[in-house]
Amino acid sequence: MTSGMQSGQSSAAELSSNLSNAVAVVNGLATTIDTLNASVPTLTANLRQTADTLGAAQSALATANQGFTSIRDTLNGDASVNQNGNVQSAIQTAGSNIDSLTASSQSLANASAMNNDMVTSAESMSSSLSQIADSVHQLQAALTQMQAGAGTLSSSLDSGSSAAGEVSTKSGALTSGLSSLQSGQQQLSQVISDLQSQSKELQSGLSEGSDGLNKIGKGLGTATTYLSDLSNTGTSVFYVPADVLKGKTFKSALTSYMSADHKTLQLQVIMDENPFSRSAMPVSKNIQKVATNALRGTKLAGSEVAIAGTAARNDDLKKISEADFIRTAAIMLAGILLVLIIITRSLIKPILIVLGLLLSYGAALHLGQLLIAQVMDTNELSWNVPFFSFIMLVALGVDYSIFLMMRYREAEGNASTRMVTAAGVIGAVVLSAALILAGTFAALIPSGVLSLIEVATVVIIGLAFLSLIVMPLFLPAGVALANKLLVKAVENES
């Protein structure tokens, strides 16, 4: 349709050009009509030229008439175009122009016949020049009208071509809309497919939920049965359901925590305290007391309760070591005191020696604890340090005291003089021996064992206290003071 309109537009342009030429010829004819009478041959030639031009115009009008008729028939046969108002208006204008062209074509036919008559009778019809002039004027008017009609037809064809382009554009938009609709249908199909898949998942979830509700219902039934049986049981008895007692889990628990004769039960208790610390020791004892008190008033009253573990074992070791320490200290001090009494043949001097040993031991133990707390970042000494430190210090201190007392017996003079003499003689030996022993025990410090480091530290401090304070100061002063008191007491009695 668009190509037909373009062809008609081209024909209209050609017709307009031909009509312009015809108008120019007619105008020339009008200007030369006054000279026709004088120049018949020239008039005849001009008339023949006019006849040719009119023939060409008539042929062009016929061609335009056929093109316009074909365009109108094509537009009328297209249903989509009939719905466009602009196209219908263009068709109506084209129809009116076709009618005008038909009338003009008829006028051209008449003018051509008249021109032919004038050619044959030009020489003899000079009297009819006025009539020819009128006919020429009519022809000029007709050609002007035809030229205007051709312009209107060209404009109408332009409008029709624009309308056809708009129809083509709308067709593209319609095609795009159909494509969007097809894409929307595909998306809708995908959504429906997803909904079907989700429906299957929902159905599966509902089935699992139903199974879960069934299990919950069974659990509630079991709980109801348990609470009913529990309410029928006395408060003094720990209730265990019968199916649990007969189950494999309970039997395995009995095997793990009870003896074969089911008379011994093991319970595991986890303490908040560090089981290796000293603070955990009394906790284990409290657990034992709580267990014993819990059995009172039950069928298990009077049963033996024992506790094991690191804290309980350390507590037992502490008690045993304390009992052994007291017993060992008493035996050692009693034996040392007896030997010193025999050697010194005195009661006061052995007592002073034992007091010096105890003073050295107590001072060394406390000073060692303070030093260890600062260096090793520990608050307390190990449980075995007091025992071994006591044995070492008392044994060494007794040896030094025996050496001192033997030199005291061999010296001459009063008690003070003899003690000073004995201390002067034995002092270098005691200091040398204490220094050597201190170096020996110092070799234990790099071992990295905490208890050995603590024992070595306490013994070294005790040796220093013995050799620097007890032997050179405490014992001589004590012996001298005791002799003065004894002499004064004897003088008072006498």
Residue pairs with C-beta under 8 A, 6 or more apart in sequence:
1 74
1 75
1 78
1 81
1 164
2 161
2 164
2 165
2 168
4 70
4 71
4 74
5 71
5 157
5 160
5 161
5 164
6 161
7 67
8 67
8 68
8 70
8 71
8 157
9 154
9 157
9 158
9 161
11 63
11 64
11 67
12 64
12 67
12 150
12 153
12 154
12 157
13 154
14 60
15 60
15 61
15 63
15 64
15 150
15 153
16 147
16 150
16 151
16 154
18 56
18 57
18 60
19 57
19 60
19 143
19 146
19 147
19 150
20 147
21 53
22 53
22 54
22 57
22 143
23 140
23 143
23 144
23 147
25 49
25 50
25 53
26 50
26 136
26 139
26 140
26 143
27 140
28 46
29 46
29 50
29 136
30 133
30 136
30 137
30 140
32 42
32 43
32 46
33 129
33 132
33 133
33 136
35 42
35 43
36 42
36 43
36 122
36 126
36 129
36 132
37 126
37 129
40 122
40 123
40 126
43 122
44 119
44 122
44 123
47 115
47 118
47 119
47 122
48 119
50 115
51 112
51 115
51 116
51 119
54 108
54 111
54 112
54 115
55 112
57 108
57 143
58 105
58 108
58 109
58 112
61 101
61 104
61 105
61 108
61 146
62 105
64 101
64 150
64 153
65 98
65 101
65 102
65 105
68 94
68 97
68 98
68 101
68 153
69 98
71 94
71 157
71 160
72 91
72 94
72 95
72 98
75 81
75 82
75 87
75 90
75 91
75 160
76 82
76 91
80 167
81 87
81 163
81 164
81 167
82 88
84 163
84 166
84 167
86 159
86 160
86 162
86 163
86 166
87 160
87 163
87 164
87 167
89 159
90 156
90 157
90 159
90 160
90 163
91 160
93 152
93 153
93 156
94 153
94 156
94 157
94 160
97 149
97 150
97 152
97 153
97 156
100 145
100 146
100 149
101 146
101 149
101 153
104 142
104 143
104 145
104 146
104 149
107 138
107 139
107 142
108 139
108 142
111 135
111 138
111 139
111 142
114 132
114 135
118 125
118 128
118 132
225 241
226 241
229 239
229 241
230 239
233 239
236 298
240 250
244 250
254 262
257 265
257 266
257 267
258 264
258 265
258 266
267 291
269 287
271 280
271 283
271 284
271 311
273 279
273 280
273 283
273 311
274 280
275 309
275 310
275 311
275 314
276 310
276 311
276 314
278 314
278 380
280 310
280 311
280 314
281 311
281 312
281 314
281 315
281 318
282 315
283 311
284 307
284 309
284 311
284 312
284 315
285 307
285 312
285 315
287 307
288 305
288 306
288 307
288 312
291 305
291 307
292 305
295 301
295 302
295 303
295 305
314 383
317 383
318 383
321 383
321 384
321 387
324 387
325 386
325 387
325 390
328 387
328 390
328 391
329 390
329 394
332 391
332 394
333 354
333 394
336 350
336 353
336 354
336 357
336 394
336 398
337 350
337 351
337 354
339 402
340 349
340 350
340 353
340 354
340 398
340 401
340 402
340 405
341 347
341 350
343 402
343 405
343 406
344 350
344 405
344 408
344 409
348 479
348 482
348 486
349 405
349 479
349 482
352 474
352 475
352 478
352 479
352 482
353 397
353 398
353 401
353 405
353 475
355 478
356 397
356 401
356 466
356 470
356 471
356 474
356 475
356 478
357 393
357 394
357 397
357 398
357 401
357 466
357 470
359 465
359 470
359 474
360 393
360 397
360 462
360 465
360 466
360 469
360 470
361 389
361 390
361 393
361 394
361 462
363 461
363 462
363 465
364 389
364 393
364 458
364 459
364 461
364 462
364 465
365 381
365 385
365 386
365 389
365 458
367 461
368 381
368 385
368 389
368 454
368 457
368 458
368 461
369 380
369 381
371 457
371 461
372 378
372 381
372 453
372 454
372 457
373 379
376 450
376 453
378 450
381 454
381 458
382 450
382 451
382 454
384 451
384 455
385 451
385 454
385 455
385 458
388 455
389 455
389 458
389 459
389 462
392 455
392 459
392 462
393 458
393 459
393 462
393 463
393 466
396 434
396 437
396 463
396 466
397 462
397 466
397 470
400 426
400 430
400 433
400 434
400 466
400 467
400 471
401 471
401 475
403 426
403 429
403 430
404 422
404 423
404 426
404 430
404 471
404 475
405 422
407 421
407 422
407 425
407 426
408 418
408 419
408 422
408 479
410 422
411 417
411 418
411 419
411 421
411 422
412 418
413 421
414 483
415 479
415 480
415 483
416 476
416 479
416 480
416 483
419 475
419 476
419 479
419 480
420 476
423 471
423 472
423 475
423 476
426 471
427 471
427 472
430 466
430 467
430 471
431 467
434 463
434 464
434 466
434 467
437 459
437 463
438 459
438 460
438 463
438 464
441 455
441 456
441 459
441 460
441 463
442 456
442 460
443 456
444 452
444 453
444 455
444 456
445 452
445 453
445 456
445 457
447 453
